[in-house]
Amino acid sequence: MKPSLLLFDFDQVYRAQNFYRNEAFRWVRVDSAAGTRGYCDFPAQKLLRGRLKGLNGRALAFLGSGNYHYVSFFFAEKIRSDFALVLFDHHGDMQRPAFGGLLSCGSWLRYAAERLPRLRQMVLVGAGSPAAGRPPGRKDLAVFSARLVSGSENWYERLGESLRYPVYLSVDKDVFCEEEARTNWDQGILRMKQFERAFRIVARTQKIIGMDVCGEFPEIYGSPFEFQAASRINSRANRRLLELWKQIS
């Protein structure tokens, strides 16, 4: 049986964490790949598709920092039935592509909406400014903004009621407040208990067919002390996310 836990080694952040210890997991070796940080150029796209070629099962993938959130697109394009993409993120990730239309961490959701006919529904949760981008065409979009999430108790049930297809779940930990996770981007206000409640409602409503997590704090963005402190917090958060996944695996 192939491990359903995947660790991408873009920035070596998981070497300083221990949430995956004693679990069956697989490293996805991409640490020497050029053209991958923030933007994913065309040779890097080919390389990543090659790395994922044999990974056709249901998996939880940890991607590294938010610079690599675009890897979600490569998982989504492998889905062969109609699905919803539920994104927990402090940013909308629907910017218009720059630099010749290259796939990027800020445009990957728009990129997916334009290219994936099986992606029928998108749900954004926790975005600080979700109106910064809108999906092209007639894609179904539901938005649960950071303001709504912080000021309402009925959004959980509304989230479940909004889902009409099996769900691919993508989580950027910058959606969480700094007590829950540490990233190299500006962060939101979500608490882990809120996410856990939302996750269970999603899982109760629709099958979760895959999940990825990004939003680590790479060593290059701070001092060794800051990196180690962030790694401890993020390892704890990742462990809680992994435990949720194991409940539905």
FIVEXPA-53371 format. One record per residue (C-alpha): residue in three letters; x, y, z; residue number from 1. Coordinates in Angstrom, 1 decimal. Layout:
BEGIN
<tigu r="ALA" xx="X" yy="Y" zz="Z" k="NUM"/>
...
//
This chain:
BEGIN
<tigu r="MET" xx="0.0" yy="0.0" zz="0.0" k="1"/>
<tigu r="LYS" xx="1.4" yy="3.4" zz="-1.0" k="2"/>
<tigu r="PRO" xx="1.7" yy="6.0" zz="1.7" k="3"/>
<tigu r="SER" xx="-1.1" yy="8.6" zz="1.6" k="4"/>
<tigu r="LEU" xx="1.1" yy="11.2" zz="3.3" k="5"/>
<tigu r="LEU" xx="3.4" yy="13.1" zz="1.0" k="6"/>
<tigu r="LEU" xx="6.1" yy="15.6" zz="2.0" k="7"/>
<tigu r="PHE" xx="7.5" yy="18.0" zz="-0.7" k="8"/>
<tigu r="ASP" xx="11.1" yy="18.9" zz="-0.1" k="9"/>
<tigu r="PHE" xx="11.2" yy="22.3" zz="-1.9" k="10"/>
<tigu r="ASP" xx="12.6" yy="24.2" zz="1.1" k="11"/>
<tigu r="GLN" xx="13.6" yy="21.5" zz="3.6" k="12"/>
<tigu r="VAL" xx="11.3" yy="23.0" zz="6.2" k="13"/>
<tigu r="TYR" xx="9.9" yy="19.6" zz="7.2" k="14"/>
<tigu r="ARG" xx="13.4" yy="18.4" zz="8.2" k="15"/>
<tigu r="ALA" xx="13.0" yy="20.6" zz="11.3" k="16"/>
<tigu r="GLN" xx="9.5" yy="19.3" zz="12.2" k="17"/>
<tigu r="ASN" xx="8.4" yy="16.0" zz="13.7" k="18"/>
<tigu r="PHE" xx="4.7" yy="15.8" zz="13.1" k="19"/>
<tigu r="TYR" xx="5.1" yy="12.9" zz="10.6" k="20"/>
<tigu r="ARG" xx="7.4" yy="10.8" zz="12.7" k="21"/>
<tigu r="ASN" xx="6.1" yy="7.2" zz="13.1" k="22"/>
<tigu r="GLU" xx="3.9" yy="7.7" zz="10.1" k="23"/>
<tigu r="ALA" xx="4.1" yy="6.0" zz="6.7" k="24"/>
<tigu r="PHE" xx="5.1" yy="8.8" zz="4.4" k="25"/>
<tigu r="ARG" xx="7.0" yy="9.6" zz="1.2" k="26"/>
<tigu r="TRP" xx="9.4" yy="12.4" zz="0.3" k="27"/>
<tigu r="VAL" xx="8.7" yy="14.1" zz="-3.0" k="28"/>
<tigu r="ARG" xx="12.2" yy="15.2" zz="-4.0" k="29"/>
<tigu r="VAL" xx="12.1" yy="18.6" zz="-5.6" k="30"/>
<tigu r="ASP" xx="14.8" yy="20.4" zz="-3.5" k="31"/>
<tigu r="SER" xx="17.1" yy="21.0" zz="-6.5" k="32"/>
<tigu r="ALA" xx="14.5" yy="22.0" zz="-9.0" k="33"/>
<tigu r="ALA" xx="15.0" yy="25.4" zz="-10.7" k="34"/>
<tigu r="GLY" xx="12.1" yy="27.7" zz="-11.6" k="35"/>
<tigu r="THR" xx="9.9" yy="26.8" zz="-8.7" k="36"/>
<tigu r="ARG" xx="9.9" yy="29.5" zz="-6.0" k="37"/>
<tigu r="GLY" xx="6.7" yy="31.6" zz="-6.2" k="38"/>
<tigu r="TYR" xx="6.4" yy="31.0" zz="-10.0" k="39"/>
<tigu r="CYS" xx="6.5" yy="27.7" zz="-11.7" k="40"/>
<tigu r="ASP" xx="8.1" yy="27.9" zz="-15.2" k="41"/>
<tigu r="PHE" xx="7.4" yy="25.4" zz="-17.9" k="42"/>
<tigu r="PRO" xx="10.4" yy="23.1" zz="-17.3" k="43"/>
<tigu r="ALA" xx="9.4" yy="22.9" zz="-13.6" k="44"/>
<tigu r="GLN" xx="5.8" yy="22.1" zz="-14.6" k="45"/>
<tigu r="LYS" xx="7.0" yy="19.2" zz="-16.6" k="46"/>
<tigu r="LEU" xx="9.3" yy="18.0" zz="-13.7" k="47"/>
<tigu r="LEU" xx="6.5" yy="18.2" zz="-11.2" k="48"/>
<tigu r="ARG" xx="4.0" yy="16.3" zz="-13.4" k="49"/>
<tigu r="GLY" xx="6.7" yy="13.6" zz="-13.7" k="50"/>
<tigu r="ARG" xx="7.1" yy="13.5" zz="-9.9" k="51"/>
<tigu r="LEU" xx="3.4" yy="13.1" zz="-9.4" k="52"/>
<tigu r="LYS" xx="2.8" yy="10.7" zz="-12.3" k="53"/>
<tigu r="GLY" xx="2.4" yy="7.6" zz="-10.2" k="54"/>
<tigu r="LEU" xx="0.5" yy="9.2" zz="-7.4" k="55"/>
<tigu r="ASN" xx="-3.1" yy="8.5" zz="-8.3" k="56"/>
<tigu r="GLY" xx="-4.5" yy="7.6" zz="-4.9" k="57"/>
<tigu r="ARG" xx="-6.1" yy="9.7" zz="-2.2" k="58"/>
<tigu r="ALA" xx="-3.4" yy="11.6" zz="-0.4" k="59"/>
<tigu r="LEU" xx="-2.6" yy="14.4" zz="2.1" k="60"/>
<tigu r="ALA" xx="0.3" yy="16.4" zz="0.7" k="61"/>
<tigu r="PHE" xx="2.4" yy="18.9" zz="2.7" k="62"/>
<tigu r="LEU" xx="3.9" yy="21.4" zz="0.1" k="63"/>
<tigu r="GLY" xx="6.3" yy="23.6" zz="2.1" k="64"/>
<tigu r="SER" xx="5.9" yy="27.4" zz="2.2" k="65"/>
<tigu r="GLY" xx="3.1" yy="29.3" zz="0.6" k="66"/>
<tigu r="ASN" xx="5.6" yy="30.0" zz="-2.3" k="67"/>
<tigu r="TYR" xx="4.6" yy="26.5" zz="-3.6" k="68"/>
<tigu r="HIS" xx="0.9" yy="26.6" zz="-3.2" k="69"/>
<tigu r="TYR" xx="0.5" yy="26.2" zz="-7.0" k="70"/>
<tigu r="VAL" xx="1.3" yy="22.5" zz="-6.6" k="71"/>
<tigu r="SER" xx="-2.4" yy="22.2" zz="-5.7" k="72"/>
<tigu r="PHE" xx="-3.1" yy="22.7" zz="-9.4" k="73"/>
<tigu r="PHE" xx="-1.2" yy="19.6" zz="-10.3" k="74"/>
<tigu r="PHE" xx="-3.2" yy="17.5" zz="-7.9" k="75"/>
<tigu r="ALA" xx="-6.4" yy="19.0" zz="-9.0" k="76"/>
<tigu r="GLU" xx="-5.7" yy="18.3" zz="-12.7" k="77"/>
<tigu r="LYS" xx="-5.4" yy="14.6" zz="-11.9" k="78"/>
<tigu r="ILE" xx="-9.1" yy="14.4" zz="-10.7" k="79"/>
<tigu r="ARG" xx="-11.2" yy="12.7" zz="-13.3" k="80"/>
<tigu r="SER" xx="-14.7" yy="13.4" zz="-11.9" k="81"/>
<tigu r="ASP" xx="-16.6" yy="16.6" zz="-11.1" k="82"/>
<tigu r="PHE" xx="-15.4" yy="18.2" zz="-7.9" k="83"/>
<tigu r="ALA" xx="-15.4" yy="21.2" zz="-5.6" k="84"/>
<tigu r="LEU" xx="-12.2" yy="22.9" zz="-4.5" k="85"/>
<tigu r="VAL" xx="-12.4" yy="24.3" zz="-0.9" k="86"/>
<tigu r="LEU" xx="-9.6" yy="26.7" zz="-0.2" k="87"/>
<tigu r="PHE" xx="-8.7" yy="27.9" zz="3.3" k="88"/>
<tigu r="ASP" xx="-6.4" yy="30.8" zz="2.7" k="89"/>
<tigu r="HIS" xx="-6.0" yy="34.4" zz="3.8" k="90"/>
<tigu r="HIS" xx="-5.5" yy="35.3" zz="0.1" k="91"/>
<tigu r="GLY" xx="-7.8" yy="34.6" zz="-2.8" k="92"/>
<tigu r="ASP" xx="-5.1" yy="33.2" zz="-5.1" k="93"/>
<tigu r="MET" xx="-7.0" yy="34.4" zz="-8.2" k="94"/>
<tigu r="GLN" xx="-4.7" yy="37.1" zz="-9.5" k="95"/>
<tigu r="ARG" xx="-4.2" yy="37.4" zz="-13.2" k="96"/>
<tigu r="PRO" xx="-1.0" yy="35.5" zz="-14.3" k="97"/>
<tigu r="ALA" xx="2.1" yy="37.6" zz="-14.9" k="98"/>
<tigu r="PHE" xx="5.3" yy="36.9" zz="-16.8" k="99"/>
<tigu r="GLY" xx="3.9" yy="35.2" zz="-19.8" k="100"/>
<tigu r="GLY" xx="1.0" yy="33.5" zz="-18.0" k="101"/>
<tigu r="LEU" xx="3.2" yy="31.5" zz="-15.7" k="102"/>
<tigu r="LEU" xx="1.5" yy="29.5" zz="-13.0" k="103"/>
<tigu r="SER" xx="2.2" yy="31.1" zz="-9.6" k="104"/>
<tigu r="CYS" xx="1.3" yy="30.8" zz="-5.9" k="105"/>
<tigu r="GLY" xx="-1.0" yy="33.9" zz="-6.3" k="106"/>
<tigu r="SER" xx="-2.7" yy="32.9" zz="-9.5" k="107"/>
<tigu r="TRP" xx="-3.1" yy="29.1" zz="-9.4" k="108"/>
<tigu r="LEU" xx="-6.8" yy="29.0" zz="-8.5" k="109"/>
<tigu r="ARG" xx="-7.6" yy="31.2" zz="-11.5" k="110"/>
<tigu r="TYR" xx="-5.3" yy="29.0" zz="-13.6" k="111"/>
<tigu r="ALA" xx="-7.3" yy="25.9" zz="-12.4" k="112"/>
<tigu r="ALA" xx="-10.6" yy="27.6" zz="-13.1" k="113"/>
<tigu r="GLU" xx="-9.6" yy="28.4" zz="-16.7" k="114"/>
<tigu r="ARG" xx="-8.2" yy="24.9" zz="-17.5" k="115"/>
<tigu r="LEU" xx="-10.0" yy="22.3" zz="-15.5" k="116"/>
<tigu r="PRO" xx="-13.5" yy="21.5" zz="-16.7" k="117"/>
<tigu r="ARG" xx="-14.0" yy="19.0" zz="-13.9" k="118"/>
<tigu r="LEU" xx="-13.6" yy="21.8" zz="-11.3" k="119"/>
<tigu r="ARG" xx="-17.3" yy="22.8" zz="-11.0" k="120"/>
<tigu r="GLN" xx="-17.3" yy="24.7" zz="-7.7" k="121"/>
<tigu r="MET" xx="-14.8" yy="26.8" zz="-5.7" k="122"/>
<tigu r="VAL" xx="-15.3" yy="27.8" zz="-2.0" k="123"/>
<tigu r="LEU" xx="-13.0" yy="30.3" zz="-0.4" k="124"/>
<tigu r="VAL" xx="-12.8" yy="30.4" zz="3.4" k="125"/>
<tigu r="GLY" xx="-11.0" yy="33.0" zz="5.5" k="126"/>
<tigu r="ALA" xx="-9.7" yy="35.3" zz="2.8" k="127"/>
<tigu r="GLY" xx="-9.0" yy="38.9" zz="3.9" k="128"/>
<tigu r="SER" xx="-9.8" yy="40.4" zz="0.5" k="129"/>
<tigu r="PRO" xx="-11.6" yy="37.7" zz="-1.6" k="130"/>
<tigu r="ALA" xx="-12.9" yy="40.3" zz="-4.1" k="131"/>
<tigu r="ALA" xx="-9.3" yy="40.8" zz="-5.4" k="132"/>
<tigu r="GLY" xx="-10.0" yy="38.1" zz="-8.0" k="133"/>
<tigu r="ARG" xx="-13.0" yy="36.5" zz="-9.6" k="134"/>
<tigu r="PRO" xx="-13.1" yy="33.2" zz="-11.4" k="135"/>
<tigu r="PRO" xx="-13.4" yy="33.2" zz="-15.2" k="136"/>
<tigu r="GLY" xx="-16.4" yy="31.8" zz="-17.0" k="137"/>
<tigu r="ARG" xx="-19.3" yy="30.4" zz="-15.1" k="138"/>
<tigu r="LYS" xx="-17.6" yy="28.7" zz="-12.2" k="139"/>
<tigu r="ASP" xx="-19.6" yy="28.4" zz="-9.1" k="140"/>
<tigu r="LEU" xx="-18.0" yy="30.5" zz="-6.3" k="141"/>
<tigu r="ALA" xx="-18.9" yy="30.8" zz="-2.7" k="142"/>
<tigu r="VAL" xx="-17.0" yy="33.1" zz="-0.3" k="143"/>
<tigu r="PHE" xx="-16.7" yy="32.9" zz="3.5" k="144"/>
<tigu r="SER" xx="-14.6" yy="35.9" zz="4.2" k="145"/>
<tigu r="ALA" xx="-12.4" yy="36.5" zz="7.2" k="146"/>
<tigu r="ARG" xx="-14.9" yy="39.1" zz="8.4" k="147"/>
<tigu r="LEU" xx="-17.7" yy="36.6" zz="8.1" k="148"/>
<tigu r="VAL" xx="-15.8" yy="33.8" zz="9.8" k="149"/>
<tigu r="SER" xx="-14.8" yy="36.0" zz="12.7" k="150"/>
<tigu r="GLY" xx="-18.3" yy="37.5" zz="13.2" k="151"/>
<tigu r="SER" xx="-20.7" yy="34.6" zz="12.6" k="152"/>
<tigu r="GLU" xx="-21.5" yy="31.3" zz="14.1" k="153"/>
<tigu r="ASN" xx="-23.7" yy="29.9" zz="11.4" k="154"/>
<tigu r="TRP" xx="-21.1" yy="29.9" zz="8.6" k="155"/>
<tigu r="TYR" xx="-20.1" yy="26.3" zz="9.4" k="156"/>
<tigu r="GLU" xx="-23.5" yy="24.9" zz="8.4" k="157"/>
<tigu r="ARG" xx="-23.7" yy="27.2" zz="5.5" k="158"/>
<tigu r="LEU" xx="-20.4" yy="25.9" zz="4.3" k="159"/>
<tigu r="GLY" xx="-21.6" yy="22.3" zz="4.4" k="160"/>
<tigu r="GLU" xx="-24.9" yy="23.3" zz="2.7" k="161"/>
<tigu r="SER" xx="-23.0" yy="25.0" zz="-0.2" k="162"/>
<tigu r="LEU" xx="-21.1" yy="21.9" zz="-1.3" k="163"/>
<tigu r="ARG" xx="-22.5" yy="20.0" zz="-4.2" k="164"/>
<tigu r="TYR" xx="-19.5" yy="17.8" zz="-5.3" k="165"/>
<tigu r="PRO" xx="-16.8" yy="15.7" zz="-3.7" k="166"/>
<tigu r="VAL" xx="-14.2" yy="18.0" zz="-2.2" k="167"/>
<tigu r="TYR" xx="-10.5" yy="18.6" zz="-2.8" k="168"/>
<tigu r="LEU" xx="-9.3" yy="20.6" zz="0.2" k="169"/>
<tigu r="SER" xx="-6.4" yy="23.0" zz="0.2" k="170"/>
<tigu r="VAL" xx="-5.1" yy="24.8" zz="3.2" k="171"/>
<tigu r="ASP" xx="-2.6" yy="27.7" zz="3.4" k="172"/>
<tigu r="LYS" xx="-1.8" yy="28.1" zz="7.1" k="173"/>
<tigu r="ASP" xx="-1.7" yy="31.9" zz="6.6" k="174"/>
<tigu r="VAL" xx="-5.4" yy="31.6" zz="7.1" k="175"/>
<tigu r="PHE" xx="-4.7" yy="31.0" zz="10.8" k="176"/>
<tigu r="CYS" xx="-3.8" yy="33.5" zz="13.5" k="177"/>
<tigu r="GLU" xx="-0.1" yy="33.6" zz="14.6" k="178"/>
<tigu r="GLU" xx="-0.9" yy="31.7" zz="17.8" k="179"/>
<tigu r="GLU" xx="-1.8" yy="28.7" zz="15.6" k="180"/>
<tigu r="ALA" xx="0.8" yy="28.9" zz="12.8" k="181"/>
<tigu r="ARG" xx="3.7" yy="31.0" zz="11.5" k="182"/>
<tigu r="THR" xx="4.1" yy="31.8" zz="7.9" k="183"/>
<tigu r="ASN" xx="6.2" yy="34.2" zz="5.7" k="184"/>
<tigu r="TRP" xx="3.0" yy="36.1" zz="4.6" k="185"/>
<tigu r="ASP" xx="0.5" yy="38.3" zz="6.4" k="186"/>
<tigu r="GLN" xx="-1.9" yy="36.1" zz="8.3" k="187"/>
<tigu r="GLY" xx="-5.6" yy="35.8" zz="9.1" k="188"/>
<tigu r="ILE" xx="-7.7" yy="35.2" zz="12.2" k="189"/>
<tigu r="LEU" xx="-8.9" yy="31.6" zz="12.0" k="190"/>
<tigu r="ARG" xx="-8.4" yy="29.3" zz="15.1" k="191"/>
<tigu r="MET" xx="-7.6" yy="25.7" zz="14.7" k="192"/>
<tigu r="LYS" xx="-10.8" yy="24.7" zz="16.6" k="193"/>
<tigu r="GLN" xx="-12.8" yy="26.6" zz="13.9" k="194"/>
<tigu r="PHE" xx="-11.0" yy="24.7" zz="11.2" k="195"/>
<tigu r="GLU" xx="-11.5" yy="21.4" zz="12.9" k="196"/>
<tigu r="ARG" xx="-15.3" yy="22.1" zz="13.1" k="197"/>
<tigu r="ALA" xx="-15.4" yy="23.2" zz="9.5" k="198"/>
<tigu r="PHE" xx="-13.4" yy="20.1" zz="8.3" k="199"/>
<tigu r="ARG" xx="-15.8" yy="17.7" zz="10.1" k="200"/>
<tigu r="ILE" xx="-18.8" yy="19.4" zz="8.5" k="201"/>
<tigu r="VAL" xx="-17.2" yy="19.2" zz="5.1" k="202"/>
<tigu r="ALA" xx="-16.4" yy="15.5" zz="5.6" k="203"/>
<tigu r="ARG" xx="-19.9" yy="14.8" zz="6.8" k="204"/>
<tigu r="THR" xx="-21.4" yy="16.5" zz="3.8" k="205"/>
<tigu r="GLN" xx="-19.2" yy="15.3" zz="0.9" k="206"/>
<tigu r="LYS" xx="-16.3" yy="12.9" zz="0.4" k="207"/>
<tigu r="ILE" xx="-12.9" yy="14.6" zz="0.7" k="208"/>
<tigu r="ILE" xx="-10.9" yy="13.2" zz="-2.2" k="209"/>
<tigu r="GLY" xx="-7.6" yy="14.8" zz="-1.4" k="210"/>
<tigu r="MET" xx="-6.0" yy="17.5" zz="0.7" k="211"/>
<tigu r="ASP" xx="-2.8" yy="19.6" zz="0.7" k="212"/>
<tigu r="VAL" xx="-1.3" yy="22.0" zz="3.2" k="213"/>
<tigu r="CYS" xx="1.3" yy="24.8" zz="2.8" k="214"/>
<tigu r="GLY" xx="2.3" yy="27.9" zz="4.7" k="215"/>
<tigu r="GLU" xx="5.5" yy="26.9" zz="6.4" k="216"/>
<tigu r="PHE" xx="8.1" yy="29.4" zz="7.5" k="217"/>
<tigu r="PRO" xx="11.4" yy="28.9" zz="5.5" k="218"/>
<tigu r="GLU" xx="14.7" yy="29.4" zz="7.2" k="219"/>
<tigu r="ILE" xx="15.7" yy="32.1" zz="4.7" k="220"/>
<tigu r="TYR" xx="13.0" yy="34.5" zz="6.0" k="221"/>
<tigu r="GLY" xx="14.3" yy="34.9" zz="9.6" k="222"/>
<tigu r="SER" xx="17.0" yy="34.1" zz="12.1" k="223"/>
<tigu r="PRO" xx="17.7" yy="30.6" zz="13.2" k="224"/>
<tigu r="PHE" xx="15.8" yy="31.3" zz="16.4" k="225"/>
<tigu r="GLU" xx="12.8" yy="32.5" zz="14.5" k="226"/>
<tigu r="PHE" xx="12.9" yy="29.5" zz="12.2" k="227"/>
<tigu r="GLN" xx="13.1" yy="27.0" zz="15.1" k="228"/>
<tigu r="ALA" xx="10.2" yy="28.7" zz="17.0" k="229"/>
<tigu r="ALA" xx="8.1" yy="28.8" zz="13.8" k="230"/>
<tigu r="SER" xx="8.9" yy="25.1" zz="13.1" k="231"/>
<tigu r="ARG" xx="7.7" yy="24.1" zz="16.5" k="232"/>
<tigu r="ILE" xx="4.4" yy="25.9" zz="16.1" k="233"/>
<tigu r="ASN" xx="3.9" yy="24.7" zz="12.6" k="234"/>
<tigu r="SER" xx="4.7" yy="21.1" zz="13.4" k="235"/>
<tigu r="ARG" xx="2.0" yy="21.2" zz="16.1" k="236"/>
<tigu r="ALA" xx="-0.5" yy="22.6" zz="13.6" k="237"/>
<tigu r="ASN" xx="0.5" yy="20.1" zz="11.0" k="238"/>
<tigu r="ARG" xx="0.0" yy="17.3" zz="13.4" k="239"/>
<tigu r="ARG" xx="-3.5" yy="18.4" zz="14.1" k="240"/>
<tigu r="LEU" xx="-4.2" yy="18.6" zz="10.4" k="241"/>
<tigu r="LEU" xx="-2.8" yy="15.1" zz="9.9" k="242"/>
<tigu r="GLU" xx="-4.9" yy="13.7" zz="12.7" k="243"/>
<tigu r="LEU" xx="-8.0" yy="15.1" zz="11.0" k="244"/>
<tigu r="TRP" xx="-7.0" yy="13.5" zz="7.8" k="245"/>
<tigu r="LYS" xx="-6.5" yy="10.1" zz="9.5" k="246"/>
<tigu r="GLN" xx="-10.0" yy="10.3" zz="10.8" k="247"/>
<tigu r="ILE" xx="-11.4" yy="10.1" zz="7.2" k="248"/>
<tigu r="SER" xx="-8.7" yy="7.8" zz="5.7" k="249"/>
//
